[in-house]
Amino acid sequence: MIPAALIRARHAGRKLLAVLVDPDKVNRHKLEQLGQYGNAGCIDYFLWGGSLVNEPQSSYYLHLLKSHTEVPVLLFPGSVYQLDEQADALLLLSLISGRNPELLIGHHVTVAGRIKQMGLTTIPTGYILVDGGKPTSVSYMSGTTPIPADKPAIAAATALAGEQLGLQLIYLDAGSGALNPVDPRMIRAVRAEVDLPLIVGGGIRSVEQAQQALRAGADLLVVGNGLERDAGWLPELAGVVHGAGVRVG
């Protein structure tokens, strides 16, 4: 099961890399290319979703991606309409950094029966939106205020509350297209408070930024916008991520 695999990787000190795919921003060629990178061992997971998604197109492209790779695909939904039984699991996001009740529990109630009917594996995930230097689609569409980038203590307390509520993952996200990635000091503060697998994404456009996040305590790095124009640096990035882990078990 995917949740157990993430926990095992965390305890073993293995670092992982995920590629976020927005179905509205890909084409057949890009998916074939990403599938090849996945089969070559560069990618551990695909995250699938976006703020605005054409549902039929998304289903078609997801089928296409899965026909080209065995890498697990995790739904990263921007709305209740982005569920698809083709995926291997669903990041069941609770936006714990915001105070919008619909994104804490409301939408979850609406789709609970559908998720069960689809048989999707769910991974309860504490989603923490961080200020990445400019307004992002996530902050606008969710109607929530990101945690200020220079307030690591707030992020740490929020993550700790999520762990105490029984969530299985913590996801620190500066948002798609962020000017700046999550500050390493914030990652370090969250890592010090929780033992859950820690996902970090948004604004990572260089190997150096990836290294900083990994050293600070990220377990799973997510890149998206940084690969949309040029995926050629993915092998180098994967080498850095997969070489950063220290096996302890």
N, C-alpha and C positions, 0 to 999 in steps of 0.2 A: 504494500500500500504506500502511496506517495507521502502522506503525512509522516509515517514511520521512517521512510527513507530520508526525509529532510532532517528528522531528529537524529538519526544515526550519523548522518554527515556532520551535523553540528557537534556531536559528542566525539566524533573521530577527528575533528579539526579540518575536514575537507571543505574547501571553498568551491562554490558553484556559480555557474553563469546562466542567466536566462535572457532570452531575447523577446522583447515585447513587440507583438505584431498588431498593428491597427488595420483591420480588414478594409477600411476605406482608403488606405494609402499603399496598398501592395498590388502587384500584378503577378501573372503566372511565372514570368522569368525570375522575379525576386523570390517567390516562394520556392521555386526549384533550387535556386542558389542557396537559400537558407537551409533547405532540406539536405543539401550536400554537405554544408558545414556541420549540420547536426550529425549526420552519419559519420563524419570524420572525427567526431568526438569533441568538437569545439563548443557545443551547446548542450547544457544539461536539461533545460526546460524551455518550452515556448510559453509565453503568456499571450493570451488572445483577447483583445477587446479595445474599446475606444470610447470617446465621449459621445460621438454620433456615428451610429453604425447602421448600414443598410442590411436588414436581417437576411434576406435571400442571398445577397452577395456574400455576406459573412459565412453562411452555411456552405456555399459553393467553394469558397476559398479555403475554409477549414478542411473540407474533404480533400481538396487538392494538396494541401500541406501534409496531411496525414498519409496520403498516398505516396509521398516522397521521403518520409522519414519515420523512424520508430521512436524519436524523442517525444516524451510525454508533453501534452498540451494542457495547460491550466487556464481555465476561463478567468479573465480579469475584467468583470463586467462593469460597464459604465451606466447600465440601466437594467431594469427587470426584463427587458426584451432581448438581452444578449445571452440567453441560455441555449445550449446546444448539447444534445446527448452524445455527439461525436467526441467531445472532449474527454480527457482522462480524469479530470477532477475540476472542482470549482473552488476558487478562492472566495469563500463566503465573507465578504468584506463588511466590517462594522467600522464606520468612520468615527473612531473614538477621539480624534482631535477636534471634531466639530460638535455642535449642539443641535444639529438637525435631526429630530426624532425619526424621520422617515429613513435616514441613512444609518441609524443606530439599530432599529428594529422594525420600522413600518414596512419597508419594501420586502423585508425578509418574510414577514407574515403573509404578504400577498403571493409570494412565489413558493412558499414552503411545500405546498401540495404538488406543484409542478416539478420541483426538484426531486421529490421523493418518487414521483411517477417516472421520471427520466432515469432514475437509478444513479444519479451523479454522486460521486464521492465528494463530500464537502470538507473543506479545510477552514475552520473558523479563524479569521485573520483580523487582527487589530490594525486598521489602516490609519496612519498618522501622516497628515499632509503638512509639509514644511515649506516655509517661504523660500522660493528659489530665485528671488530677485525680480520677478515680474508676475502679474496675474496669469494664471494658467487655465486651461479648459476645465480642469478638475475643480478648481476653486470657484470658477464661475458657475458651472453646471450644478455643483453641490450646494452652492449658496453658503459656504462656510469660510471662515478665516483661517489661513494656515498658521501654524505655530511660528513665531519669529525665529529666524535663523540663529540669533544670538541668545536663545533661551533654552539651552540644553536641559536644564533642570525640569522645565515644564514637559518636555518630550519624555524624559526619563520617568517622571511621575505618571504620565499618561500610559506609557508602555507597561509600567508596573501594575497599574489598575487593570489593564487589559489581561495581563497574566493572571492576576487574582480572580478575574471574571471567568477564567477557564479558556481563553483564546489560545490557539495552538501556534500561531505565527505572529510576528510583529513586522509591519511593512512601513519603513520610513520613505516617503516619496516627496521629492521636490516638484513633481509634476512634469508632464510631457512638455518639452520645449523650454524647460527652466534655464535661466541664464547661469545659475550656479547649482552645483550638486549639494547634497546634504553635507553640512559642515562636519568634519571628522570629530570635532569636540562633542557634537550632539550624538553621533554614532557611539562614541566612547562612553558617554554618560548613560545611554540606553543599555549598552552592553553590560555595564557595571551593575545595572539594576535587575535585569531579567536573564533567564537562562534559555529562553525560547529561541528557535532559529530566527535570525534577524535578516530581513530582506531590505536592501537599499537600492533606490532607483531615482531617476530624474536628473538630467543635466550632466551625466557622465559622458564626456566626449574625448577622453584621452586615457592612455594607459596610466599616466601619472595620477589622474584623479581616481582611477580604479584602485591603484595601489594604496592610496591614502585611505579609501573607504575600507579596504580589506584589513589594513593594519589597525584601523580603529575598532574593528570587531564585526564587520558585515560578514554574514555567512553566504548569502546569495545576492549577487549583483544583477541588476536589471538594466539593460541598455535598449534603447528604441530609436529615438530621433537621431542619435549619433551614428546609426547604421543605415538610415533611410536613403541617404544620398550615396554612401560608399560603405559597403560591407567588407571592403578589402582589409581593414585592420582587425577584423574579427579573430583570425588565427593568432595574431600577436596578443590581443586582449585575453583570449582563452588560455594562452600559455602562461600569462601573468596570473590569472585567476587560479588555474589548476596547479600552478607551481607554488602558490602562496600558502597552501594548507600544510599543517604539520600533524601527521597521524599520531594520536595519543592512545589509541585502543586497537 
